[in-house]
């Protein structure tokens, strides 16, 4: 069985104590490839560093809506550095995570939208897909994607379990990535949303060290726990987990052009 964790944060300080041992054990746990996602300039640099150190780790680079600078001048400097970082590193597979978050930040919505659009333009320029973070901002996210063509499409990471979002995202050609929340016992419509998504559009991830799946809620999440997400999808679709591992593996390779 080959599994890919399509979105995690191996640079996070929660891994500082045992990062190397965790990474070295991944292949023993059937984790063939990992994508370490950037969300700020600093985390993007660290993700790239990890992807250059380990052959089976890839990275994404971007500025998330929760990591915007206070001044636009600083923002443009950051975006220029992100562009250069991507150009200089062949194992960067997407621009992300980028998007909108009105749950944590409601006082800078216009700036969030502007930065989201600018990073879509950057992805188009660099011929890369995007990785989208959206929280409490579904309508604005969809509106921006409809008004700003994303040439290489992308992924809704840890996709909110919202019918309308998933419906529109699929229409626009995006992939849907499921994480630990689909396994939660109080997740009301996880099974319905999983059923909505065709097998050739599903990705799986951990978003570790956050959002540990059942039965590990409350503990630090790790890339190896992506197997619990795969098992949930298998249960819903009446498949075996190896089948889910195989088609999600192929989907990641296709969208991110990973060999």
C-alpha positions as CSV (number, residue, x, y, z in Angstrom):
1,X,0.0,0.0,0.0
2,X,1.3,3.4,-1.0
3,X,0.0,6.5,0.8
4,X,0.6,10.2,0.2
5,X,0.1,12.9,2.8
6,X,-0.8,15.7,0.4
7,X,-0.6,18.5,3.1
8,X,1.2,18.7,6.3
9,X,3.5,21.1,8.2
10,X,6.7,19.2,9.0
11,X,8.4,22.5,9.7
12,X,6.1,23.2,12.6
13,X,7.8,23.7,16.0
14,X,5.8,20.8,17.4
15,X,8.1,18.5,15.4
16,X,11.3,20.2,16.6
17,X,12.0,17.4,19.1
18,X,11.8,14.4,16.8
19,X,11.4,15.6,13.2
20,X,14.2,13.5,11.7
21,X,13.1,10.3,13.4
22,X,9.5,10.9,12.3
23,X,10.5,11.5,8.7
24,X,12.9,8.5,8.6
25,X,10.2,6.2,9.8
26,X,7.5,7.3,7.3
27,X,8.4,4.8,4.5
28,X,8.2,2.0,7.1
29,X,4.6,3.1,7.7
30,X,3.7,3.0,4.0
31,X,4.0,6.7,3.5
32,X,5.6,7.0,0.1
33,X,5.5,10.8,-0.4
34,X,4.7,13.9,1.7
35,X,4.0,17.4,0.7
36,X,5.1,19.9,3.4
37,X,3.0,23.1,2.9
38,X,4.1,26.6,3.4
39,X,1.8,29.3,4.8
40,X,4.2,32.2,5.3
41,X,7.6,33.2,3.9
42,X,9.4,31.6,6.8
43,X,7.4,28.3,6.7
44,X,7.8,28.2,2.9
45,X,11.5,28.5,3.2
46,X,11.6,25.7,5.8
47,X,9.3,23.5,3.7
48,X,11.6,23.9,0.7
49,X,14.6,23.1,2.9
50,X,13.0,19.8,3.9
51,X,12.0,18.9,0.4
52,X,15.6,19.5,-0.7
53,X,16.9,17.3,2.1
54,X,14.6,14.3,1.6
55,X,13.9,12.8,-1.9
56,X,10.3,11.8,-1.0
57,X,9.2,15.2,0.4
58,X,7.9,18.0,-1.8
59,X,6.8,21.5,-0.8
60,X,4.4,24.3,-1.5
61,X,5.1,28.1,-1.0
62,X,2.6,30.8,-0.3
63,X,1.2,33.4,2.1
64,X,-2.0,32.3,3.9
65,X,-4.7,34.7,4.9
66,X,-3.7,34.3,8.5
67,X,-0.1,35.4,7.9
68,X,-0.4,38.6,6.0
69,X,2.0,41.5,6.8
70,X,0.6,44.8,8.2
71,X,1.9,46.9,5.3
72,X,1.4,46.4,1.5
73,X,5.0,47.3,0.9
74,X,6.1,44.4,3.1
75,X,3.6,42.2,1.3
76,X,5.1,42.9,-2.2
77,X,8.5,42.1,-0.8
78,X,7.2,38.8,0.5
79,X,5.5,37.8,-2.7
80,X,8.7,38.6,-4.7
81,X,10.7,36.4,-2.3
82,X,8.1,33.6,-2.7
83,X,8.4,33.8,-6.5
84,X,12.2,33.6,-6.3
85,X,12.0,30.7,-3.9
86,X,9.7,28.7,-6.3
87,X,11.9,29.5,-9.3
88,X,15.0,28.3,-7.6
89,X,13.6,25.0,-6.3
90,X,12.2,22.4,-8.6
91,X,10.4,20.4,-5.8
92,X,7.9,23.2,-5.1
93,X,4.7,21.7,-6.5
94,X,2.1,24.5,-5.9
95,X,1.4,28.0,-4.6
96,X,-0.2,27.6,-1.3
97,X,-1.6,27.6,1.1
98,X,-3.5,30.7,0.0
99,X,-7.1,31.9,0.3
100,X,-9.5,33.5,2.7
101,X,-10.2,33.1,6.4
102,X,-12.9,35.2,8.0
103,X,-13.0,33.1,11.1
104,X,-9.7,34.4,12.5
105,X,-9.6,37.7,10.5
106,X,-12.5,39.9,9.7
107,X,-10.9,43.3,9.7
108,X,-8.8,42.8,6.6
109,X,-11.1,41.1,4.1
110,X,-10.2,43.3,1.2
111,X,-6.5,42.7,1.7
112,X,-7.1,39.0,1.9
113,X,-8.9,39.0,-1.4
114,X,-6.2,41.1,-3.0
115,X,-3.4,38.8,-1.8
116,X,-5.4,35.7,-2.9
117,X,-5.8,37.1,-6.4
118,X,-2.2,38.1,-6.6
119,X,-1.1,34.6,-5.7
120,X,-3.4,33.1,-8.3
121,X,-1.7,35.3,-10.8
122,X,1.7,34.1,-9.5
123,X,0.6,30.5,-9.8
124,X,-0.5,31.1,-13.4
125,X,2.8,32.8,-14.2
126,X,4.8,29.9,-12.8
127,X,2.4,27.3,-14.3
128,X,1.6,25.7,-10.9
129,X,-1.7,24.7,-9.2
130,X,-2.8,26.3,-6.0
131,X,-3.6,25.0,-2.6
132,X,-6.6,26.8,-1.1
133,X,-7.4,27.5,2.6
134,X,-11.0,28.8,3.1
135,X,-12.8,29.2,6.4
136,X,-16.1,31.1,6.9
137,X,-15.4,32.7,3.5
138,X,-17.0,30.2,1.0
139,X,-19.0,32.6,-1.2
140,X,-16.1,35.1,-1.6
141,X,-13.7,32.2,-2.3
142,X,-15.9,30.8,-5.1
143,X,-16.5,34.2,-6.5
144,X,-12.8,34.9,-6.8
145,X,-12.1,31.6,-8.4
146,X,-14.9,32.2,-11.0
147,X,-13.6,35.7,-11.8
148,X,-9.9,34.7,-11.9
149,X,-9.0,31.7,-14.0
150,X,-6.6,29.3,-12.3
151,X,-4.9,27.7,-15.3
152,X,-3.5,24.7,-13.5
153,X,-6.4,24.3,-11.1
154,X,-5.6,23.1,-7.6
155,X,-6.9,21.7,-4.3
156,X,-9.2,22.7,-1.5
157,X,-7.1,21.6,1.4
158,X,-8.8,20.2,4.5
159,X,-12.0,21.1,2.6
160,X,-14.9,22.4,4.7
161,X,-17.7,19.9,4.7
162,X,-20.1,22.3,2.9
163,X,-22.3,20.9,0.0
164,X,-22.3,24.1,-2.0
165,X,-18.6,24.7,-1.8
166,X,-17.8,21.1,-2.9
167,X,-20.3,21.3,-5.7
168,X,-18.9,24.6,-7.1
169,X,-15.3,23.5,-6.5
170,X,-15.9,20.3,-8.6
171,X,-17.5,22.3,-11.3
172,X,-14.5,24.6,-11.5
173,X,-12.2,21.6,-11.9
174,X,-10.6,21.5,-8.4
175,X,-9.7,18.6,-6.3
176,X,-11.1,18.0,-2.8
177,X,-8.7,17.0,0.0
178,X,-10.1,15.4,3.1
179,X,-8.3,15.5,6.5
180,X,-8.9,14.3,10.1
181,X,-12.3,16.1,10.5
182,X,-14.1,13.6,8.3
183,X,-13.3,10.9,10.9
184,X,-14.7,12.9,13.9
185,X,-17.7,11.3,15.6
186,X,-19.5,14.7,15.6
187,X,-18.9,15.3,11.9
188,X,-22.6,15.6,10.7
189,X,-22.3,15.4,6.9
190,X,-18.9,13.9,6.2
191,X,-20.2,10.8,4.6
192,X,-22.5,12.8,2.3
193,X,-19.7,15.0,1.2
194,X,-17.3,12.1,0.6
195,X,-19.9,10.5,-1.5
196,X,-20.3,13.7,-3.6
197,X,-16.7,13.6,-4.7
198,X,-15.6,11.3,-7.6
199,X,-12.7,9.1,-6.8
200,X,-10.5,10.9,-9.4
201,X,-10.9,14.2,-7.5
202,X,-10.1,13.0,-3.9
203,X,-6.9,13.7,-2.0
204,X,-6.1,12.8,1.6
205,X,-4.0,14.7,4.1
206,X,-3.3,15.2,7.7
207,X,-2.6,18.9,8.1
208,X,-0.4,17.7,10.8
209,X,0.6,18.5,13.5
210,X,-3.1,19.7,13.7
211,X,-6.5,18.0,13.4
212,X,-5.6,14.5,14.6
213,X,-8.2,12.0,13.3
214,X,-10.2,9.6,15.5
215,X,-9.0,7.7,17.5
216,X,-6.1,10.1,18.2
217,X,-7.9,13.4,18.8
218,X,-6.1,15.6,21.3
219,X,-2.7,14.2,20.4
220,X,-0.1,15.6,18.0
221,X,-1.0,14.6,14.4
222,X,1.7,13.0,12.2
223,X,1.8,12.2,8.4
224,X,1.4,8.5,9.1
225,X,-2.1,9.2,10.4
226,X,-3.3,9.8,6.9
227,X,-4.2,6.1,6.9
228,X,-7.2,6.9,9.2
229,X,-8.5,9.4,6.6
230,X,-8.1,6.8,3.8
231,X,-9.9,4.2,5.9
232,X,-12.9,6.6,6.5
233,X,-13.2,7.1,2.7
234,X,-12.9,3.4,2.1
235,X,-15.7,2.7,4.6
236,X,-18.0,5.3,3.0
237,X,-17.4,4.1,-0.5
238,X,-17.5,0.4,0.4
239,X,-13.9,-0.1,-0.9
240,X,-10.8,-1.5,0.7
241,X,-8.3,0.9,2.0
242,X,-5.6,-0.2,-0.6
243,X,-7.9,1.0,-3.4
244,X,-8.3,4.4,-1.8
245,X,-4.5,4.6,-1.2
246,X,-3.9,3.8,-4.9
247,X,-6.3,6.3,-6.4
248,X,-5.4,9.2,-4.1
249,X,-1.7,8.4,-4.8
250,X,-2.4,8.8,-8.5
251,X,-4.5,11.9,-8.0
252,X,-1.7,13.7,-6.1
253,X,0.8,12.7,-8.8
254,X,-1.5,14.1,-11.5
255,X,-2.4,17.5,-9.9
256,X,1.1,18.2,-8.6
257,X,3.0,16.6,-11.4
258,X,5.0,14.4,-9.1
259,X,6.7,11.4,-10.6
